[in-house]
Each structure stands twice: as structure tokens, then as C-alpha cells.
Amino acid sequence: MPYQNLACLYREQTRYQIQKGEPFDLSKGLQALAMAEQRKPEDSDSANTELQLRVLSAHALWSQQRDPSQELRAAESVAEKLRSIYPHDVGTYQSRGELLLAYLALSRDLPAESGLRTELAALDEGITRYPDVAGLRFLKAKLLLVLSTRLKTQPEQRQITESLALLEGLRPMLLHRAEYHMVRAEAKRLQATSRSGAMRAQTLLAAQQAEQEAKQINPLEPPFVGTRASIQSPFAHP
């Protein structure tokens, strides 16, 4: 089996272990990536897989109330390489967005405002270049939810509304994914914070139903991480 494919298998194994709360080891995946790099230097697929592994590890450390900053820095090094060599590759846009999402959700410190604007603009550029790639629009929907709470004392409803509109447009393509329903559940919970009475109850019911749909697809699917409503770890905020 090609080493790149082997690394992808280890990545999915790591994801499954993290979801189950089991011990995980990145070394096998990283070793496979190192071998793939020897055979095909500066390969974008290998770099994207490494970044995904690092971000997965950061999320796992966060959930254990351990500092994820070392893994985030390692992921940033990979992202710098991708930005330099493959600036307009769809995987680079995806990886840069995933790393920004991880920083916003897991890091003590927020990115500088200029850096934040740059990364958001890069994601919008990716969506323009690759309008048929649902993953980029889904990533933006998640980032909008995180930004709606991470940068504000109260959730920013404009960003939540934009996120929900993106999610609705993605429904035919992502209906089969548990994560889609879990993100939509969080968006509905945040939307409910600005509502009252029967409308609030109806919105919270929609959130509950979305979460149930996620669990029907994957009983191990974790809640969406990144918004103030979900954050528990001391490493989530300054």
C-alpha cells in the first residue's frame, strides 16, 4: 500500500480513537508520511494529511484539558509550507481554514486581527475558485459560528444567520454526515439566545432534533467545539 494511503488510514484510526476517548499515537501516521515525503518530496497530499493529524491531536489534548499549543504550532509550520508551495491548491485552502478554526476554538490567544482577516479572505478566495467544493463552504459555516462567540460577549446573530444559510444550502450534499447535523444543532442553540417565548422553544427543539440526527448517523459524534456554549477546557480562552 502507498505510504500516503497508509497515513490516511492511520489518520482515520486516530479520529476514531479520539471519538471513543481511547489512547492514540500519531507516530505511525507521521512515520508513514515521512516515507511518503522521501518518495515524493513536497507532496501537497502528505502535507495536508500531516496538518489534519496535528489538528486532530490538538483537539484531543484540549478535550483532556491539556495544552494543545505545541500541536497547533506544528500544524502552523505545515500550513506555512503549503502557503509557500501550493498557495491555490484546494487542499491548502481547506487546511488553512481548519487550522484557523482550531486556533479560534482551542488556543488561549486569538490570532492578530490582520492575520484573521487574511485567513478569512483566503477561505473566501478558495470558495470563489472552487465553488463546487462543499467542504470549503462547510468550513466557513463553522468559522462563522466560532467567530460569533469567540470575539463577542454575546453571540453575533448576523454571523449565525449567515452560517445557517450556508448550512441550509449544503444540506443536500452533507445530509449523510453526522458532523453536519451537530454543527447545525449548535447554530440553532446560538440562534435561540436572541429569541424568547414560543420561538425560542421551537428553535431549541430544532437544535435537539439536529443533534439526534447526528447521533443516529454516528453515536460517537462529539458536540461541535469552538463556541462559548460548548467550551469547557481552560485552554479555550485567554
FENDA-V295249 format. One record per helix or strand of 3 or more residues. SS is the DSSP state (~ for helix, > for strand). FROM is the first residue (numbers start at 0). TO is the last residue. Records with the same first field share a line. If there is no record, write none. Layout:
SS = FROM-TO ; FROM-TO
This chain:
~ = 2-19 ; 26-38 ; 43-62 ; 68-84 ; 89-105 ; 112-128 ; 133-149 ; 156-173 ; 177-191 ; 196-216
